[in-house]
Amino acid sequence: MNSTKFATIALWIALPCLIGFSSLIMKNKVQELEKELSTINRNIQDDIKTIHVLKAEWSHLNNPSRLRNLVAKHISMNPLQAEQIINYSALPFNYENGESRKMAARKNIATYAEQNKGLKKLTKAQR
């Protein structure tokens, strides 16, 4: 036999085998990706259901009448009185060099609270 004839026959035999093998590999890869996609879609649906349940629980927990009952049961607070309310601008802020606004505010509020016994009681109650 001629060598070119043998090469041609070998090529015609090898080419369909390679095409079939690559098709088989591609088919398996597509099936794996489809399984992964269905798993992801199932997880998304489960998450959506979980979100709906959590929203329902959240709306139940934040129900104003339920919260009002819990507050009345667990927190014994007196109604707010007008003397307890002060305007922020009414507080005298004296800044010293290098002092932060937060520290100055704390110091000035403490000084103001010492002067006003009712406010002092309120500040102790809040801490």
C-alpha positions in Angstrom: 0.0 0.0 0.0 1.0 3.5 -0.6 1.9 5.6 2.4 -0.4 8.5 1.4 -3.3 6.1 1.0 -2.6 4.7 4.5 -2.4 8.2 6.0 -5.7 9.2 4.3 -7.5 6.1 5.7 -6.0 6.7 9.2 -7.2 10.3 9.0 -10.7 9.3 8.0 -10.8 6.8 10.9 -9.2 9.1 13.5 -11.3 12.2 12.6 -14.8 10.7 13.4 -13.3 9.2 16.6 -12.0 12.5 17.7 -15.3 14.3 16.9 -17.3 11.6 18.8 -15.0 11.7 21.8 -15.1 15.5 21.9 -18.9 15.4 21.6 -19.1 13.0 24.5 -16.9 15.2 26.7 -18.9 18.3 25.7 -22.2 16.5 26.5 -21.0 15.5 29.9 -19.8 19.1 30.6 -23.2 20.5 29.6 -25.0 18.0 31.8 -22.8 19.0 34.8 -23.5 22.7 34.1 -27.3 22.0 33.9 -27.2 20.1 37.2 -25.3 23.1 38.8 -27.9 25.5 37.3 -30.8 23.6 38.7 -29.1 23.4 42.1 -28.6 27.2 42.0 -32.2 27.8 41.0 -33.4 25.6 43.7 -31.3 27.4 46.3 -32.7 30.8 45.0 -36.2 29.5 45.4 -35.4 28.3 48.9 -33.9 31.7 49.8 -37.0 33.5 48.4 -39.2 31.4 50.6 -37.0 32.1 53.6 -37.1 35.8 52.9 -40.9 35.7 52.8 -41.0 33.9 56.1 -38.5 36.3 57.7 -40.5 39.3 56.5 -43.7 37.9 58.0 -41.9 37.3 61.3 -40.4 40.8 61.2 -43.8 42.4 60.6 -45.2 40.4 63.5 -42.3 41.3 65.8 -42.6 45.0 64.9 -46.4 45.2 65.3 -47.0 48.4 67.2 -49.6 47.0 69.6 -47.3 44.1 70.4 -44.4 46.4 71.1 -46.7 48.7 73.2 -47.7 45.7 75.3 -44.1 44.6 75.7 -43.0 48.1 76.7 -45.8 48.3 79.3 -44.8 44.9 80.7 -41.0 45.2 80.8 -40.2 48.9 81.1 -41.5 51.0 83.9 -41.1 54.5 82.6 -42.9 57.6 83.7 -44.3 60.0 81.1 -41.9 62.7 79.9 -42.2 66.0 81.7 -41.5 69.4 80.2 -38.7 70.0 82.7 -36.7 67.1 81.3 -36.5 68.6 77.8 -33.7 71.2 77.1 -32.6 72.7 73.9 -29.2 71.8 72.7 -28.4 75.5 72.0 -29.2 76.3 75.6 -26.1 74.3 76.8 -23.1 76.6 77.2 -20.2 75.1 75.4 -16.8 76.4 76.5 -14.1 74.9 74.4 -10.5 74.7 75.7 -7.6 74.4 73.4 -7.2 70.9 72.0 -10.5 69.6 73.4 -12.8 67.7 71.2 -16.4 68.8 70.8 -17.6 65.5 72.3 -15.5 65.9 75.4 -16.6 69.5 75.8 -20.2 68.5 75.4 -19.9 65.8 78.1 -18.1 68.2 80.5 -20.7 71.0 80.0 -23.6 68.6 80.3 -22.2 67.2 83.5 -21.7 70.8 84.8 -25.3 71.7 83.8 -26.6 68.5 85.5 -24.8 69.4 88.7 -26.7 72.7 88.7 -30.0 71.2 88.0 -30.8 68.3 90.4 -33.8 67.1 88.3 -31.6 66.8 85.2 -28.9 65.0 87.3 -31.4 62.4 88.3 -32.4 62.0 84.6 -28.8 61.6 83.5 -28.1 58.9 86.1 -31.3 57.1 85.0 -30.1 57.1 81.4 -26.7 55.6 82.2 
